[in-house]
Amino acid sequence: MDNQTLAGLLADVPPADLKITELAAEITLPGGGLDLDAAAARQPEVELACAQAQDYAAATKRLLEAMKWQLRPRRY
């Protein structure tokens, strides 16, 4: 792996403006549980927010693994 690949992986990480955080706060009950009726009513939005979070997690994982590979101890 070279720096160009690492730079490409970095460029592939989407902005961290994840909708799931705000959405989860909006559909959480005062006791801390999920309001299933509210979640069901906003199902398309929930699915989109989940997909966005999964994409972000996958991109950051690829970047993390590439950085670990770059930083691994080398035997000379």
Beta strands, then each sheet from edge to edge (+ up, - down):
end
